[in-house]
Amino acid sequence: MKKFREFLAVGHFPSLLSSFLYFDFSFMVWMLLAALSVFITEEFKLGPAQKGMLVSIPLLGGTLLRIPLGLLSDRFGSKIVGLCGMGVTMITLVLGWQFANTLPLVFLIGLLLGTAGASFAVALPLASRWYPKEYQGLVMGIAGAGNSGSVLATLFAPDLARSFGWHFVFALALIPMSFAFVFFLTFAKDCPGTASKKPLLQYLAPIQSRDALLFCLLYSVTFGGFVGLTSFLPIFFHDQYYVDKVTTGLYTSYCIFGASLVRPVGGYLADRFGGVPILLMVFAGVATCLIGISWLPSIAFILPIFIVLMVFLGIGNGSVFQLVPMRFRKEIGIITGFIGAFGGLGGFLVPNLLGGMKAVSGSFSFGFVVLAIVVTIAALLLFIMNTFVWEKAETSGALELESA
């Protein structure tokens, strides 16, 4: 309790809460196409590869926009960038409500929904800049727990689509987004002295570091795995186990609910025990679960495995971003955007891999095996980097908090 009071005494809690709500409702919107995918694929009669592309298009949009939004956050402050991002998101929701009548238009709207996914590169730096390094894991975990918005999308969107039609769900999503906009406008505040106007190349310099590239790979596995599977699970349950359209959303919500809540836990554990040991544990658990899923057991067995898998990924998300502010403090916006972009890229590749492997082989099994191999490679690289670079540098006193 004393520790929690100390936490509340430092930083700026209204900005932390604003960051969470902004990211939470934006993430909900980002996942709308995935939550509605079974309705949309049925209307347009899409094949397996097209289904993978449909749910991954918003993830691609988020990937493309996270770096520029992160850079703008560093240069002009997170508040103005966040308000502009929410404005674009609400305009996109109106377009989805009124004009998503052909498949090309659905894909275009999905790409524009990437603005909501790019909120990650604005919300997390806003929160992070207010807090000292000993709270970075917890703070980034709380702000990043906004990925719980995926639960809101998968839990409510299919039922609303059945009752009102999937187009009207975009209109209903304007309600929470408007609330987030007003709350953010009222309570969010940029940490004084954090915005800086430097030449563009100076902002991009930290991206060239070895640490940044490794963090990109790690986050493409943890967050990419989480968001990619979240997007694809409704289609997977419907095509593999013939689950009805509304129940696919319910099953997906079961799988991702725990993962959405444990991101702060991952950050806290990383603060206490170190991000590297926690991540290695996470990767071992993820690879094991993916191999189990590749056997495609009955729905009664595969649901608990998916739940455990997603919890591991949620812990991993918090752990990665405990490490990031420890090495990149001044340019946290552009670094968050850069690493977050690779997380979105990983999420874009996962549904396309699973859908493509299904189209080629006739089974989802091979796609999950490939994912397990990728996770194992990432774990090996992390172990090698920590053992032969970071630990030696720390022992010699050469490890800087900000890599160049």
N, C-alpha and C positions, 0 to 999 in steps of 0.2 A: 504493500500500500504506500509506503514511504517512497519507494522507487517510482511509483506511478505519479505521486504528487510532484516529485522532482521533474518528471517528464512534462507534466502540465505547466510547470513553472518556466520552462525554457521554450524557445521557439515561439510559434504563433498558431495555436490550435485552430482558430477559425479558418486560417488558410489551409491547414491540413485537412479539415473537414470539407472545405470547398473543393480541394483537389480530389478527394475521394468521390464526392457526389458528381463532379464533372466527369471523371473517368468512368464511374459506375454507369451512369445513364448513357454516356457516349458508347461504352462497350456494349450495352444493351442494343443500341441502334446498329452498331457494327455487326452484331450477330443476327440481325433480323432476317436476312436472306437465308441463312442457315436454318433458323427456326421455322421458316416458311417453305423450305426447300422441297418438301414432299408435295405440297400443294402446287408449287410452281412447276416442278418436273412433271407432274401428272398433266397439268394444263398444256405444256409445250411438248410432252412426250419425248423427254431427253434420254439419251443412252448413258452408260456408266461413266465414260470419260467426260461427257458434257455436264453430268451432275457434279463431278469433282470440280470442274471449272466454275460452275455456277456459284458454289459455296465459297470458293477461294478468291473470287474476283474482289470482294471487299478487303480481303487480306492483302492482296496486291496493292490496292489503293492506299491502305495504311502504310505499307512498306515504302511506297514512293513518297509519301508526304511526311513521314516521321522525321527525316533528316532536315528538310527545310523548316518545319515547325520548331524543331529543337534549336536550330540556329537562330530563328527569329525570337525564340524565348530568351536566349542568351543576350541578344542584341537590344530588344525592346521591352523585355519583361514578360512574364508568363500571363499576367492578367489580361492585357489587351489582346494577346495572341489567342488565349483561351476563349474570350468572348467572340472574336471573329470566327474561330473554328466552330463554335456552337451555332453561330448564325448561319454558316454554310451548311451545317448538318441539318438544321431545321428546314432550310430551303430544299435540300435533297429529299427530305421526308415528304414535303408537299409534291415534289415531282413524282416520287414513288406512288403516292396516293392517286394522282390524277393522270399520269402518263405512262405507267409501266405496262403497256399493252402488247408489246412485241418483245421477242427475246433480245435483240440488240439493245433496246431501251432498258430492259431489265439489267443487262450486263453494264451499261453505262451508269445507271443509278447505283449499282453495286460498287462500281469503281469510285463514284463520288462519296459513297458511304465510308470510304477509306479516311475521309476527314475526321470522322468520329473515332476510328481506330488510332489515328495519329495523335489524339488527345493525350496519349501516354507520354509523349515527348514534351508536353507542356505541364501536365498535372504533377508528375513526379519531381521535376526540377523545382516547381513552385514550393512544394513541401520540403524537399531536401535542403534548399538554401537556408531555411530558417533554423536548422538543428545541428548541434555539434556531432562529431564523428561517432561518439559512443552510442548515439541513438539512430544512426543511419539505417541499420537493418530494420528496426522496428518502424521507423517513419516511412521508408520506402515500401515496406510491407503493407502498412495501413493504406497509403495512397494507392498502391498497386492492387490492393484487395478490391478495387473497383472492377476488376474482371468478374466480380460476382454479378455484374449486369448480364452476363451470359445466361445466368439462371433465370433472371426475369424474362429474357427473350424466349428461352426454350420452354419455360413453365406456362407462360400466358399466351404467347403468340399463336400456337396451333389451335387452341380452343377458341380464341377470338376470331381466327381466320375461318374456322368452321361455322361460326355464328354470323359473322358480318362480311366474310370475303377477305382474301389476303391483302387486297389493295388497301382496304380501310384500316388495317393494322398500322400502316405507316402514319395515318392521320392520328390514331390514338397515341402513337409514340411521341407526338408533339407535346403532349401534356407533361410527362416527366421531364422532357428536355427543356421546356419553358421554365419549369420550376428550378432546374439546375442553373439555367442562365441567370435568373433573378437572384438566386442564392449566391452564385459566384460573383455577380456584379456587386452585391451588397457586402460580402464578408471577405472575399479574397484580397490579399495584399502582397505585393512583391517585397521581398526582403531588401531593405535599403542597401544601396551600393553594389548590387549584384549584376545589374545590366551594364554591359560595356560595349562601346562602339569601336571595334578594331577592324583592320582589313580582313577580308573574307578568308584568305589563306591562313591567317593566324587562328581562326576558329577551327579550321579543318586540320591543323597540325596534329592534335592528339589522336586523330583517327588513324594516323599512319603507324602508331605504336603496336608492338607485338601483343601487349596486354589487351588493347582494344579489340584486336582481331580474335583473340581467344575468347573474350567475353561475348563477342558476336556469335561465335560457334556455340558456346554454352547456352546462350539465350535462345538461339534458333532451335535447340533441342528442347529446353524446358518450356518456354512460352510458345514456341512454334508447335511443339507437340500438343500443348494444352488447347490452343486456339484452333489448330488444324483438326484435331479430333473432335472438339466441340462442334465445329462446322459440319463435320462429316457423319457424326453419330446418327442423326435422324435418318439419313439415307441408308446407312449401314444396317440399322435395326429394321428398317422397312424392307430392304432388299434381301437381307440374309435371313431374317426371322419372321418376315411377313407381319410385322407389328403395324397396327392401324395408325393413321396419320397423327391423331392427337396423342396417343400413347407414346409415340416416338419422342415427342417433346418431353413427356413425363419421365421416360427412362433416361433421356439425356440430362435432364435436371438432376436426377439421382446421381448420375456419374460426376457431374461437375460441381455440385453444391459444396461438398467438402473441400475440393481444390480451391474454390473461391474464398473460403474462410481461412485456410491455413497459410496463405501467403504471408501475413504478419508473423505467424508462428515460425515460418522458414527464416524470416529476417531476424527474429529474436534468437532462434537457435544458432544462426550464423554469428550474431553478435557475441554469443556466449561461448560457442565451441569452435568458431572459425568457419568461414564459408566453404573452404576446400573440403574438409572432412564431411560436412553435411552434403555437399554436392556429390561426392563420390558415393556416399550411401544412397542418395537419390537415384543416381544413374544405375547402380546395381539393382535397385528395386524396379525401376522403369524397364530395364532390359528383361528382367525375369517376367514381369507382367506381360510384356509384348509377346514373348515366346509362348506364354500360356494362352493368350488371346489367339495366336496364330493357329492353334488347334481347333478353333471355332467350336467350343463346347456349347451345350444347351444354354438358353437364355438365363436359366436359373444360376448357372455357374459363371457365365461371362459378365453378367452385370456386376457382381462383387469384385471381379478382377479389374474391370474398368474403373470402378470407384476407387480402389486402392491405387491403380495407375495414376489417376488424375490427382489424387492427394499427393503422391510423390512429386508430380510435376508442379503442383502448387507450392510445395515446400521449396523446390528447386528455383522457382521464379524469385521468391524472396531471398534466397541465398545468393543468387547471382548479383542482385542489386544491393546486397550488403558489401560486396567486394568493389563494385564500381566507384562509389564516392570515396573510398579509401585511396584510390589511385588517380581519380580525376575529380577535382573539386571545383576549379574555376570555370571550366567549360562543361559543367554537368548537363546543360541543356543539349548541346550538340552531341555529346557522348551518349546521353540517354536516347536521343533520336536515332543515332547511328546504330547502337546496339538493338534498340527497339525495332528498327527497320529490318534487321536480320531476323529478329524474332517473328516479325510479320512475314518475312520471306519464307522462313521455315514453315509457318502456318499455311502459306500459299502452296508449298510443295507437298505437304502431307495429303490433303484431299486428292490432289492430282495424281500422286503416286498410288494411293489406294484405288482410286477410280481407274487409272490406267492399267494397273496390274490386274484388276478384276476384268477389264475389257480384253486383255491379252490372254490371261490364263484361265479365266472363268471362275477364279476364287480370290477371296480377300486375303488368304493365308500368306501368300508370298510378300505382299505389301507390308504386313506386320513384321515379318522376318527381316526385311530390309531395314525397317525402322530400328529394330533391336540391334542390328549391326552398326548403324550410325551412332546410336547411343553409346555402344561399347567403345567405338573409336574416340568419341568425345571424352569419355572417362579416362582413357589411356593418355590422351594429350594433356588433360588437366593434371593427371598424376605426374607425368614427365615434367611439365612446366613448373609445378610446385616443388618437386623434389630437386631438380637440377638448376633451376633459375631463381625462383622466389625465395626459397629457404636459404640458399647460399648468399643471395644478395642481402637478405635480412640479417644473416649472421655477420656479414662484413660491414653492415651499416650502409650499404649502397642502395637499398630499396627506397625509392622516393615515393611519397604519397601521390605524386602526379607524374605519370609516365610521359615521356616525350616521344 
